[in-house]
Structures are given as C-alpha cells and as structure tokens.
Amino acid sequence: MNKKRIEANFGSIFKGVEAKVSKVSFIQDTATQITLNGNLDNLPLYVKIEEGIAEVAPYEYINAPFYIDADAETFAGVLNGEKDFTVAVAQGSITINGDAAQALVFCNTLFG
C-alpha cells in the first residue's frame, strides 16, 4: 500500500501533521504554532498536546511556548521522510523560537 505523498500546500501539510501526531506518543503537554512560508500566505497551524492527546487546528496559537517557522517545500519533505528535520533546522529552512527544552522534546518525538 502506497502512502499518500504530502504536497507543499497548506491542506496537504495539515493532513500530514495530523497523521504524524496521531502515530506517536508524547510524554509532556505542550503546544506550538507552525507557520509555513512559501506561496501559502504564511498560514499557521497549531498543534496542542494535552494528556497525551494531540489536536491540530488551522489557526494561530498566541502565547505558544515555542514556534516553528518552515519553508513549505522543506516541511513537506520532512513529513514525506525525504529530508531530515535536524538538517533542515541547521540549514535554516526550519527555525524554532521559544522554549528550547519543550521544542526539543516535541520535535524529537514527532520527527525523531
């Protein structure tokens, strides 16, 4: 069975993030806003983890402990397993701002 490819558009990335968070177990509550850059009008989505349950929603999350800003092409590549999240951060295609400890746990859980 072929996995559906995630495209570099908001709807596809949104569904990809929903699918990814549903497959992992988070050890701490947190929340983040992911802003996708590219030809997407910088649309944000938010991911909230509460009591191990993940919620993904298509809106801004003000006062998140950390924020992820990502090039849509790169983020789609990470979700497809074609690009490494850590390498994308090192190259500046993905940036993380805010609480480094929470961001590290979240990103290692989701992309590790």
Buried (B, 14 or more C-beta within 10 A) or exposed (E): EEEEEBBBBBEBBBBBBBBBBEEEEBEEEBBBBBBBBBEBEEBBBBBBBEEEEBEBEEEEBEEBBBBBBBBBBBBBBBBBEEBEBBEBBEEEBBBBEBBEEBBEBBBEBBBE
